[in-house]
Amino acid sequence: MERTLILFKPDCVQRRLVGRLLARFEDKGLNVIAMKMMRVTPKLAKRHYAEHVEKDWYPQLEAFITGGPIVAAIVEGLEVIRVVRNMVGATNGLNADAGTIRGDYSSSRQMNLVHASDGPEAAAREIDIFFKEQEICEYEPTIRPWLRAVDEN
């Protein structure tokens, strides 16, 4: 099983959309194996967004991500990184397709509700930033046989 990190950003929390958006991932058959509400500190923001720290727009990004609580989650499933990225949609909500999270709920580039890891290396690095190993609760959902064929595991 592949894993990815999803961050429900401060705008998502403030708009009270976390439950509704989390349900979309669960409805897809993805397995939530870790989740917590937390505040991103400036130090944590710099670590998570390390590749952007030197960019001129970084201070605005840091102010946004540290401006309120987030909900961090690890989601597991087949091809989960690609699946989640497709469900999330284009970075700018104005360019995101209808039916995607950003297409349905966002009209902003920055206030785009969720972060989703963009590849396996990023997912591993980001999961390590936001979660300790003991916070991850792997389990086999009893509904799994009804979600995909046996040979799709």
RASULBEL-V994007 format. One record per residue. N is the residue number from 1. OMEGA is omega in whole degrees, -180 to 180 (999 if undefined). D_CENTER is the distance of its C-alpha to the mean C-alpha in whole Angstrom. Layout:
N:OMEGA:D_CENTER + N:OMEGA:D_CENTER
This chain:
1:177:17 + 2:179:14 + 3:173:11 + 4:176:7 + 5:172:5 + 6:173:1 + 7:172:4 + 8:-169:6 + 9:-177:9 + 10:179:12 + 11:177:13 + 12:179:11 + 13:-178:13 + 14:180:16 + 15:178:16 + 16:-180:16 + 17:-175:13 + 18:-178:11 + 19:-179:13 + 20:-178:14 + 21:175:10 + 22:179:9 + 23:179:13 + 24:178:12 + 25:178:10 + 26:178:13 + 27:179:15 + 28:-180:14 + 29:179:15 + 30:-174:12 + 31:176:13 + 32:-177:11 + 33:174:13 + 34:178:12 + 35:176:11 + 36:173:12 + 37:-177:13 + 38:172:14 + 39:176:15 + 40:177:14 + 41:175:18 + 42:178:19 + 43:178:19 + 44:178:16 + 45:179:15 + 46:178:17 + 47:-179:16 + 48:-177:13 + 49:-174:14 + 50:-177:17 + 51:-177:18 + 52:-172:18 + 53:-177:20 + 54:-179:23 + 55:-175:23 + 56:-180:24 + 57:-178:21 + 58:-179:20 + 59:178:21 + 60:177:20 + 61:180:16 + 62:179:17 + 63:180:19 + 64:-173:16 + 65:178:13 + 66:-173:16 + 67:-180:18 + 68:-179:16 + 69:173:14 + 70:168:10 + 71:179:9 + 72:-179:7 + 73:169:7 + 74:-179:8 + 75:-176:8 + 76:177:11 + 77:177:14 + 78:179:16 + 79:-170:15 + 80:-179:11 + 81:179:10 + 82:-178:12 + 83:-179:12 + 84:180:8 + 85:178:9 + 86:179:12 + 87:-178:11 + 88:179:9 + 89:-178:12 + 90:-177:14 + 91:180:13 + 92:-179:15 + 93:178:15 + 94:-180:19 + 95:-176:19 + 96:-180:16 + 97:172:18 + 98:-177:19 + 99:174:17 + 100:180:13 + 101:-179:11 + 102:178:12 + 103:-178:16 + 104:-170:16 + 105:-174:15 + 106:173:15 + 107:-176:18 + 108:174:17 + 109:-177:16 + 110:-180:14 + 111:-174:14 + 112:166:11 + 113:-174:9 + 114:169:5 + 115:175:4 + 116:180:4 + 117:-175:7 + 118:178:10 + 119:-177:12 + 120:-180:14 + 121:178:15 + 122:180:12 + 123:-180:10 + 124:-180:13 + 125:-177:13 + 126:177:10 + 127:179:10 + 128:179:14 + 129:-171:13 + 130:-176:11 + 131:169:13 + 132:-178:17 + 133:-178:18 + 134:177:20 + 135:-179:16 + 136:-176:15 + 137:178:17 + 138:175:18 + 139:179:20 + 140:179:21 + 141:-180:21 + 142:179:24 + 143:-174:23 + 144:-180:22 + 145:-179:25 + 146:-179:25 + 147:179:22 + 148:-179:23 + 149:-178:26 + 150:-178:27 + 151:178:28 + 152:180:24 + 153:999:23
